[in-house]
Each structure stands twice: as C-alpha cells, then as structure tokens.
Amino acid sequence: MFSNIGIPGLILVLVIALIVFGPKKLPEIGRAFGRTLTEFKSATNGLVSDEKDKEEQNNPVLTTGEKKLDKSSVS
C-alpha cells in the first residue's frame, strides 16, 4: 500500500498531519486508528474461521481406513 510513497512522501504526510491536528491530538488519532485496525483484523479472522468451520462440516476429513460412500452406487 505504501510502497509507492517512499520515505520522503511519508515524512511529508506526517508533517502535514502534525500541522493540521497538532501535537496533542496526533497520539489520540494514532491510538484510535490502531484500535480500528485491530478490531477489523479480529473480525476478518472470525469470518475466515467461520468459513473453514462450514467447509469442515460440509466436507468432513476422512480418517485412515474410512471410505467415502458414493451416493450414485447406493439404490
């Protein structure tokens, strides 16, 4: 995401943010942004684990010695 900005561009963005928000508000904004990212990450991890659980329920893993029953051969 930030690969095209580079170090000088990143420093410029930080200086502009410092001027606009001030030194007192900048840490608060950073904390809020960090909390938002953490919450988003945990929510997406929950979605991914839910999908894996559904797949395992629909397609259970066969253990050694078990055979999958072919529904077309059973009358």
C-alpha positions as a Markdown table, in Angstrom:
| # | Residue | x | y | z |
|---|---|---|---|---|
| 1 | Met | 0.0 | 0.0 | 0.0 |
| 2 | Phe | 2.7 | 2.5 | 1.0 |
| 3 | Ser | 5.3 | 1.1 | -1.5 |
| 4 | Asn | 4.8 | 4.0 | -4.0 |
| 5 | Ile | 5.0 | 6.8 | -1.4 |
| 6 | Gly | 8.6 | 6.3 | -0.2 |
| 7 | Ile | 10.4 | 7.8 | 2.8 |
| 8 | Pro | 10.2 | 11.5 | 1.7 |
| 9 | Gly | 6.5 | 11.2 | 0.9 |
| 10 | Leu | 5.8 | 9.5 | 4.3 |
| 11 | Ile | 7.7 | 12.3 | 6.2 |
| 12 | Leu | 5.7 | 14.9 | 4.3 |
| 13 | Val | 2.4 | 13.3 | 5.2 |
| 14 | Leu | 3.4 | 13.1 | 8.9 |
| 15 | Val | 4.5 | 16.7 | 8.9 |
| 16 | Ile | 1.2 | 17.8 | 7.4 |
| 17 | Ala | -0.8 | 15.7 | 9.9 |
| 18 | Leu | 1.2 | 17.3 | 12.7 |
| 19 | Ile | 0.4 | 20.8 | 11.4 |
| 20 | Val | -3.3 | 20.0 | 10.8 |
| 21 | Phe | -4.1 | 18.1 | 14.0 |
| 22 | Gly | -1.4 | 19.4 | 16.4 |
| 23 | Pro | 0.9 | 17.5 | 18.7 |
| 24 | Lys | -1.8 | 16.8 | 21.4 |
| 25 | Lys | -4.4 | 15.2 | 19.0 |
| 26 | Leu | -1.9 | 13.2 | 16.9 |
| 27 | Pro | -1.3 | 10.4 | 19.5 |
| 28 | Glu | -5.1 | 10.1 | 20.1 |
| 29 | Ile | -5.7 | 9.7 | 16.4 |
| 30 | Gly | -3.0 | 7.1 | 16.2 |
| 31 | Arg | -4.5 | 5.1 | 19.0 |
| 32 | Ala | -7.9 | 5.2 | 17.5 |
| 33 | Phe | -6.6 | 4.1 | 14.1 |
| 34 | Gly | -4.7 | 1.3 | 15.8 |
| 35 | Arg | -7.8 | 0.1 | 17.6 |
| 36 | Thr | -9.8 | 0.2 | 14.4 |
| 37 | Leu | -7.2 | -1.9 | 12.6 |
| 38 | Thr | -7.1 | -4.4 | 15.4 |
| 39 | Glu | -10.9 | -4.7 | 15.5 |
| 40 | Phe | -11.0 | -5.1 | 11.7 |
| 41 | Lys | -8.3 | -7.8 | 11.8 |
| 42 | Ser | -10.1 | -9.8 | 14.5 |
| 43 | Ala | -13.4 | -9.5 | 12.7 |
| 44 | Thr | -11.9 | -10.8 | 9.4 |
| 45 | Asn | -10.2 | -13.6 | 11.3 |
| 46 | Gly | -13.5 | -14.6 | 12.7 |
| 47 | Leu | -15.1 | -14.7 | 9.2 |
| 48 | Val | -12.3 | -16.8 | 7.9 |
| 49 | Ser | -12.5 | -19.3 | 10.7 |
| 50 | Asp | -16.3 | -19.4 | 10.3 |
| 51 | Glu | -15.9 | -20.3 | 6.6 |
| 52 | Lys | -13.3 | -23.0 | 7.5 |
| 53 | Asp | -15.8 | -24.5 | 10.1 |
| 54 | Lys | -18.6 | -24.6 | 7.5 |
| 55 | Glu | -16.3 | -26.3 | 4.9 |
| 56 | Glu | -15.3 | -28.9 | 7.5 |
| 57 | Gln | -18.9 | -29.6 | 8.4 |
| 58 | Asn | -19.9 | -30.0 | 4.7 |
| 59 | Asn | -16.8 | -32.0 | 3.7 |
| 60 | Pro | -15.5 | -33.9 | 6.8 |
| 61 | Val | -12.0 | -35.2 | 6.6 |
| 62 | Leu | -11.8 | -39.0 | 6.3 |
| 63 | Thr | -9.6 | -40.8 | 8.7 |
| 64 | Thr | -7.4 | -43.8 | 7.6 |
| 65 | Gly | -9.5 | -46.8 | 6.8 |
| 66 | Glu | -12.7 | -44.9 | 6.1 |
| 67 | Lys | -14.2 | -44.9 | 2.6 |
| 68 | Lys | -16.4 | -42.2 | 1.2 |
| 69 | Leu | -19.8 | -43.6 | 0.3 |
| 70 | Asp | -20.7 | -42.9 | -3.3 |
| 71 | Lys | -24.4 | -41.9 | -3.4 |
| 72 | Ser | -24.8 | -42.9 | -7.0 |
| 73 | Ser | -23.9 | -46.6 | -6.4 |
| 74 | Val | -26.4 | -46.9 | -3.5 |
| 75 | Ser | -30.0 | -47.7 | -4.6 |
